[in-house]
């Protein structure tokens, strides 16, 4: 995919540095544009973003993929707060 095509699908929030969260059912979350991981366990994930802290709770959670400011989390997702 070209850079122009990628830009066409990006939201305005991402350009301003806001965190982007995509939830797939109760078992997967894709998170982009965060600054770092504050806490990580099978029951809790806390991420630092420019807008504050994103808190994800669940059971048997594990990071499937982690690159720079992109994370793919799998497990039983019970709650998200920010």
C-alpha positions in Angstrom: 0.0 0.0 0.0 1.4 3.4 -0.9 1.9 6.2 1.5 -0.9 8.2 -0.2 -3.3 5.3 0.2 -2.4 4.9 3.9 -3.0 8.6 4.5 -6.4 8.4 2.9 -7.5 5.8 5.4 -6.0 7.6 8.5 -8.2 9.6 10.7 -7.6 13.2 11.7 -7.1 12.1 15.3 -4.0 10.1 14.4 -2.5 13.1 12.7 -2.8 15.0 16.0 -1.2 12.2 18.0 -4.3 10.7 19.6 -4.3 7.0 20.4 -6.3 4.8 18.0 -8.0 1.7 19.4 -9.8 -0.9 17.2 -11.7 -3.7 19.1 -12.5 -7.0 17.4 -15.1 -8.9 19.4 -14.1 -9.5 23.0 -10.8 -11.2 22.2 -8.6 -8.7 20.2 -7.5 -5.1 20.4 -5.3 -3.2 18.0 -3.8 0.0 19.5 -1.8 2.6 17.6 -0.1 5.9 18.4 0.7 5.4 22.1 3.9 6.5 23.8 4.7 3.5 25.9 3.7 0.6 28.1 3.3 1.5 31.8 2.0 -1.9 33.2 1.5 -5.3 31.6 0.2 -8.6 33.0 -2.4 -11.2 32.0 -5.1 -9.2 33.7 -4.1 -5.5 33.0 -2.4 -3.4 30.4 -1.8 0.3 30.9 -0.5 2.4 28.1 0.6 6.0 28.1 -0.8 8.2 25.4 -0.6 11.9 24.7 -4.2 12.2 26.0 -3.5 10.3 29.2 -3.5 6.7 30.3 -5.4 3.9 28.5 -6.3 1.0 30.9 -7.4 -2.3 29.5 -8.5 -5.2 31.8 -9.2 -8.8 31.0 -8.1 -12.4 31.5 -5.3 -14.4 29.8 -4.3 -11.3 27.8 -1.0 -11.5 25.9 0.7 -9.2 23.4 0.7 -10.8 20.0 2.6 -8.1 18.2 4.5 -5.0 19.5 6.3 -2.5 17.2 7.2 1.1 18.0 3.7 2.6 18.7 1.6 -0.3 17.5 0.3 -3.2 19.7 -2.0 -6.2 19.0 -3.4 -7.6 22.2 -5.3 -10.9 22.5 -7.2 -12.5 25.4 -10.6 -12.1 27.1 -11.1 -8.3 27.1 -13.4 -7.1 30.0 -13.0 -3.4 30.0 -11.3 -0.3 28.6 -11.0 3.1 30.3 -9.1 6.3 29.5 
